[in-house]
């Protein structure tokens, strides 16, 4: 061992004083903290629920479950559930009385609103997530316990080494940090593992006393950490929310007494007094708060009363646009949050104030809901109008006399502009589809207006002859022979192909594709064979190939998006919900979409093969 040795008796006295100081510090901290009382927010939560309609309970619960600290919301969720059941029971009784008064038989009474199912589905999902969380927590705590035992063994081995140097202390600090970072352990093992750890840490500090240099390094490190704790406590003095200050102060005292070692003797009293001063200031603020609680409550009442009036004024406004409603919703939400967070009011004024708050909130929500219900109706009507216009353009493109519809297409373009606005969620997709089809029409019309020369007329006649021969020709009905037949016909067609003047290709492809139905192959394979038939005819047209590639990728993207949404919805079903008709429907839809996605991916793969072949050629 390198370094100067200290007299054993002196070291023993130092240790006794260190232990005594540490115990005294703990007693003082415990005395300081014993005055703190937990802050009960149950009344505030119940009062807040008074301002919420029962139909909004699923949304309220969903917001709680989406919070990052959802696991800490158990008390609020239970209050919410009990309040929901109480309100729902009252509603059911009223509905039953109305049913009987209207001549109904009690045995025939039935009332199961959508919001009830939504609420209990979310609650079941919450219970399942909570059970999984605690299962994982229990498993993690066992792992943490095993890791902490390993660390203690490593500390023991560190102490029992025959040779020690400066690296000994570095290794010890790493083990200490690893122990604190290992996480929580099962409650039954917590005290035992802590006492075992503390015992061997003290053994190591005994070892440190044999080397003053190492001990001084430890003292400096602990001094720096305690200064950080004091500075945090001093900042808490000026924190506006006294409840938060008290809670954070508790954490700092826990760190001070449980996780940090001693500092040099001449610094101990100085640090502790400075920490005490900050602690006392925070508790003085708390006592001052309690002392002036009546005037504070009265001031809170005045503030909340004004906030309610502001909500009423907004509810009375005539708002006609989505953007202005969004601004108002945000403004009311901020006012409601300020109302809830402002604090308690005099007991005798509480009920009337909450009734006013609830009525103002309801009035605003009613106007908001009426606006958006009407907006949704108008949007639905606009979407239907736009879809009908798209469908009409598509049908015109399929007609043989499509040239005669140029004026109608122009009318459709004007009707589109006056068909109403829709949200961005739908507008881009609808406009893209509409624009593509109208552009196709005008491109087609422009090409057809060209005067046909002798060569083009000849091509049209050849195409007609080809189709006539194909219809009367005997087609082989074995897979390999028919595929060879298709290749031969596509080669001949490519020589006379000119969609600008003929446009008979669709008839040829449809005729040959339909023939696969007469050949004995599996249905899924027939679908791919029909697609390959089309590829034989369009493989030399770069524009058609690129369009096909884009359409297939878009289909995969849409299916994947829908699948993702359905799979997310599965999280809201509990393990016991396997017989739930809604769950069965969702699972069947997922299977159907997966099969559809696989087929489209196969088509895309086949298309890529054609593209690669074209590049090689």
PyMOL commands that set and color helices and strands:
alter all, ss='L'
color gray80, all
select helices_A, chain A and resi 8-33+42-50+54-66+70-101+106-108+114-159+166-181+187-208+212-236+242-258+265-291+293-316+322-341+347-398+402-417+424-448+454-472+479-496+505-518+523-538+542-572+575-577+581-616
alter helices_A, ss='H'
color red, helices_A
deselect
rebuild
show_as cartoon
